[in-house]
Amino acid sequence: MPHHERDYGDEASPTGQSLVTAIVHAVRFLGRNGWRIAAMVAICAASLHTIGCGTLLTTKPDPGERFDTPLPGLDNGELGDFQAGHTQFRKSFTIAEGLGPIFNNVSCASCHSGDGRGRPENILTRFSRGTDLAPDIGGPQLQDKAIPGAEPEHLPAGVDISYRMPPPVFGVGLIEAIPDSAILSHQDPADSDGDGISGRANMVTPAPYVPSTVPGGGPGLHVGRFGRKAQVSNLLQQTVEAYHQDIGMTSSYRPVENINPLASHAAVDPAADPELTDREIENVIQYMRMLAPPAPGAPTASRVRGEALFASARCAVCHLPSFHTGPHEIETLADRDVALYSDLLLHDMGDGLADNRPDGDADGHEWRTAPLWGLRVAREFLNGQLFLLHDGRAHSVDEAIRLHGGEAAGARDAFLAMPPEDQAALLDFVESR
């Protein structure tokens, strides 16, 4: 099992009968030394029972403690779609099935740790010459792995580079269900109120294969909401491009293999194109749509005070506590509050966080406000670590705040001016989301 995923059995602890059965099987299997080993097992088991097995044995967590649980309220058909997508999301592809010829990883789940935040070893490198994706040299993403006979890409000279951590995939259905008008209502591109904060939407043109029947699809400009720079407006494009770029899998939407244009010789995988069916793409989209964000931690005196400090420092101007969704074909996504802690807008974050690479309408200093949900349990899926900001350079919320600049400089400075006990309360609140 990959180091970043957890698995839980259906039982929290063995019953007395199952323990006896296990000891008998041990005796039969181990032969003459079986009784000695069985006695040791029995002594250990008795000790565990005396001090309380529940405190020592792995137990199945509540749904709110995980990243891969469905939203409440789904009907049986939707739960079936969720499970089909769950399987597809974790499927590791082989060369015979279409992996490559160049790629970054073998499955969706390999990059998204337990459906949550990625790890530095899975960081993606995006590159271009300004707004030109430079198809003659590759891009927009570096594929550093290749199947036998193919050559992985290497960064060309003179390109703009941006390192991107794989984002969480839970809660994206709720983000999709937020009306454009709700996001646009928080724009202030000219900073008309003079508060130094001038968020704006990344207005993007969907890929030609995205129909108007898809939320965020169709001709014309749409509000970008997915990706580190909100450079994608819809989940179909996000999924198709991830399969094509990250894993090298073709589909009816992107039927031509992604190849290294600078390779010394042509190379393709042996699978017939398209390698994915439309149904497989749809399964993954539906799975991500129905993934529930983890529940926030219980309110405490410290967290209640931290929330007030979070607002007084004006952190909540960009990390907007809540949105309300509009209509959606999945009933449980419609007409509900979403504790996102993001305005989904672009903000200039200063020179320190700039990647100097445009993406859609976003310039090299702008980033989409990152949602704060899932922080409370993120370390459990990352070996006790945390990797924040677009490139994972921050290993704590405190460090991430200190790296804020540009439009966030005022909030950062307000945090730094707080006495240590107030800083601790604010951090406790944020880390409880």
WOVEN-V468176 format. One line per field, one symbol per residue. psi: psi as a letter, one per 30 degrees, with the letter a starting at -180 (. if undefined). A space follows every 50 residues. Layout:
psi=???
//
This chain:
psi=kkffkkkklfkelkleeeeeeeeeeeeeefbfgeeeeeeeeeeeeeeeee fjeffekklkllefglfhklkkgkleeeeeeeeeeeeeefkkkleffgka fklelfleffejjggbkllefgkkjklljbfkfiffgalgkkjglllkfl kllkkllglkkkkkkkllflgfeeeefkkeeeeffgkifghffgggkhkl kjjlklkffjlffkkglllakljkfklfghgkflfeeeeeeeeeeefgkl lfeifkkjljfglflkkllfkkkkfkleeeeeeeeeeeegkkklkllkkl eeeeeeeeeeeffgefeeikeklklallfjeffkhlkjiehkfglkkjgl eegkfgjljbfkaffkkkkkkflfeegeffghhglkjllfggfkgleeee effkabfgeeeeeeeffkleeeeeeeeeeeff.
//
